[in-house]
Amino acid sequence: MILIIDFGSQTAHLIGRRLRQLGVEVAYAYPEDALSTIKTQKPKGIIFSGGPNDISHDATLSIDTRVLTLGIPVLGICYGWQLIAYLLGGTVEHSKKEFGPEDIIFDTQPGIFSLPKKQFTAIMSHGDTVTKLPKGFMAVGHTKQVAYAAVINKHKNLYGIQFHPEADHTQYGLVLLKNFAKAVCGETLNPLALDPKKIIASIMDTVGNKKVICAVSGGVDSTVTAYLIGKAIGKNLIPVYVDSGLMRPETDRRVKYIFTKLIHANLIIIDAKRRYLDTLKGITDPEEKRKAIGKLYIDIFNEIAKKHADATFLAQGTIFSDVIESKGSKHASKIKSHHNVGGLPDNVPFQLLEPMREYYKDEVRELGKLAGLPEDVINQQPFPGPGYAVRIRGEVTEKRLAQVIIADTIVLEEMKCAGLYENVFQCFAVMTGAFSTAVKGDGRVFAEVVGIRAFESRDIMTSRWAHIPYEVLEKMSSRIVNEVPNVSRVVYDITTKPPATMEWE
Ligand code: XMP
C-alpha cells in the first residue's frame, strides 16, 4: 500500500486515483496523523501531496520529520517536495511562479525518472520554489524557471518533483508514478476493472425496499447515479427534475426520454423558472450566486420531502471533483461551492445516497457505459448545476439569459457541424460582462462581449484549451454577432486549467 499525505492539494485524491488505476492499493492521511497511520498501516511508500500553503510564509503546514527517516521511500510533489527540502535544511523562496504547462528537461533519468523522453510537458502550479537543495540531494530535471524541478536523494530514498505527475496533461506522469510504485516501493500491480454490478449490489444492500428520491439534471453524473439506483431498486426510485430555466434548452426533452423510456420511473418535473430568476435578482458575486441557487434548490427539496414522507433516501450525482472543489478535505482551499456538497441543512429528513462520490468524470462515464446507457447519453458534455447562471458574468437577467442561450446553442451547433463536439470536454458561450464598441448598420453600438470557451480534459482537474480551427471560430463569431441581440464582439478564451477554472465564475 502507498500512503498519500494530504496537504490540501486539489489533486491529492487524484494521485490515489492514478495509483488505483495502476493497480496499487492506497490510503490517505493528514500530515498530523501521518506517523500513527504509518505505524498501523505499514505502507511500502509515501507520497506528500501538494497544497495551498506557502512555506515561504508563516502559515506552513508541516509534518513530523521522523516520517523522512523511517527508510520508507518518500516522493514529494510540489508543496510536498518543498516541505521535504525545507525540513532537511534547504531553502524555499517565494519566486519563479509557474501556473500551467511547462517543458521539463531531464539531464539524467535514474530509477523513478526512467521515462520515455528526456523533455516533455508537465503541469506546474506553484508560487514557491526550492532555491537551495538540502544536503544529499541531486538535481536531475529542471524547467526554464526552476532549477530543482526533479531531485533525488538515493541514499535516503527520497524524491522530489515540482510538477504534478497525477495531472492528466503531464506527459509520462503515470509512468513516473508507476516507476515509484513498482521500481522504488516494490509494489505488485493488480489493476481492477470498474464494475457497475458491485455498485448496484451495494445500493441494494444499503437501500433494501425503501424509497429513494433522486435529484436529476439530465447530466451524465446524475443520470448514471439514477440509472444504477433504478437497476438496484426499480419502481422505488423517484427521479425529480427541478426545471430552473437555467439549463440547456433540450434538457427537458432529454430528462423525459431517459427517465420514462430508458428507465421506467415515475419522473417528477417541477417548474421553478420564475423562482430562480427572482432569487438571482441583483446578485453579481459568483459565490453568492451559487449559494442563492443552492439555497433555493434545498428549499425545493424540503418541499418535496414534505410531499414524499415515505422516501428514506435522497440520491445525488455528486462526483469527486465536486467534493474537492467544495473544500472536500481538511487542508484544501474552497474553489467553488457545489450546492450538492455540504450544502444540505442538517435537518433534511433523508439519508444521503451518493454512489458516484469517489469517482471521476471519466470513470462515471465508463460505469454508465458498462451498465448499458446509450453512447449519446454518456458522451454529452457536462453542464454545471447552477447552469447558465455561472456563464453570465454579473447579474442574471431574463435578457442576458436569453442571449447566452442563443450564443451557446450556436457554439454547440457549430462544434457538432464540424464534427468536433465529442473531441472536447466542454464548449460553451459566456456573457463576459465586458462591454465594447461596434458599428452595426452605420450606427454606434456599445454592447456586451461574448466569450467562447472550449477545452480538452478527461478528469476535470486539468485542461487544455481546444485548438479549434479558425474557420469554425469564424463561423461561430459571425453567427453570434448577427443572431444574438445586443452583442458587440466575440473573444476566444485561450487559458489552461490551471490556473483558470473551466467556468468563468
Ligand atoms: P471549474 O470551472 O470549477 O469546472 O473548473 C469544473 C467542472 O465543474 C463544472 N462546474 C460546476 N458544476 N456546480 C456544478 O454542478 C457548480 O457550481 C459548478 N461550477 C463548475 C464545470 O462546468 C466543469 O465541468
Boltz pocket constraint, residues with backbone or C-beta under 6 A from the ligand:
constraints:
  - pocket:
      binder: B
      contacts: [[A, 290], [A, 325], [A, 336], [A, 337], [A, 338], [A, 339], [A, 382], [A, 383], [A, 384], [A, 385], [A, 386], [A, 390], [A, 426], [A, 460], [A, 497], [A, 500], [A, 501], [A, 502], [A, 503], [A, 504], [A, 505]]
      max_distance: 6.0
